[in-house]
């Protein structure tokens, strides 16, 4: 079972919700948030979203370690892969 991890960032804070889907119903397991420091508040939107992902995974590492999980964000990230040998 994959755990959905929802993450978001504003100009002032980061927020993460760890959820679980049981019988097709998504229920929150835990919430976490923190205020951005003045340097982080100057980050571009994509950088703040990446910070939310990094911080959220680290914060909930004991729930996520060894499990499959799905990151859910409202930012349209483009994923690039390096296929060189």
C-alpha positions in Angstrom: 0.0 0.0 0.0 1.4 3.4 -1.0 1.1 6.2 1.5 0.1 9.5 -0.1 2.2 12.4 1.2 0.7 15.8 0.4 3.1 18.8 0.5 2.7 22.5 -0.1 4.6 25.7 0.5 3.6 29.3 0.7 5.6 32.5 0.9 5.8 32.0 4.7 5.4 28.3 5.6 5.7 24.6 4.6 2.9 22.1 5.2 2.8 18.3 4.9 0.0 15.8 5.4 0.7 12.1 5.7 -2.4 10.1 4.7 -3.6 6.6 4.3 -6.2 5.1 2.0 -8.4 2.5 3.5 -11.4 1.0 1.5 -11.1 3.9 -1.0 -11.3 6.6 1.8 -8.3 8.8 2.3 -7.7 9.7 6.0 -5.0 11.8 7.5 -2.4 10.1 9.7 -0.3 13.1 10.7 0.2 16.8 10.0 3.4 18.9 10.1 4.2 22.5 9.3 6.9 25.0 9.9 7.6 28.6 9.3 10.1 29.6 6.6 13.1 31.6 7.8 13.9 34.9 6.1 16.4 33.3 3.6 13.9 30.6 2.7 11.2 33.2 2.1 13.3 34.6 -0.8 13.4 31.2 -2.6 11.6 30.9 -5.9 8.3 28.9 -5.8 9.8 25.7 -7.2 12.6 25.9 -4.6 10.1 26.3 -1.8 8.1 23.3 -3.1 11.3 21.2 -3.3 12.1 22.3 0.3 8.7 21.1 1.4 9.3 17.7 -0.2 12.8 17.4 1.4 11.6 18.6 4.8 8.4 16.5 4.7 10.3 13.2 3.9 12.8 13.9 6.6 10.1 14.8 9.1 8.1 11.6 8.5 11.1 9.4 7.8 10.1 6.8 10.4 6.7 6.4 8.8 8.1 6.3 5.3 11.3 4.2 5.7 11.0 1.0 3.8 7.5 1.9 2.4 6.3 2.9 -1.0 4.8 6.4 -0.9 3.5 8.9 -3.4 4.3 12.6 -3.3 1.4 14.8 -4.0 1.9 18.5 -4.8 0.2 21.2 -6.7 3.3 22.3 -8.6 3.8 20.9 -12.1 7.4 19.6 -11.7 9.2 18.5 -14.8 11.3 15.4 -14.1 14.5 14.9 -16.1 16.5 11.7 -16.3 20.1 11.4 -17.2 20.4 8.4 -19.6 24.2 8.6 -20.1 26.5 5.8 -19.1 
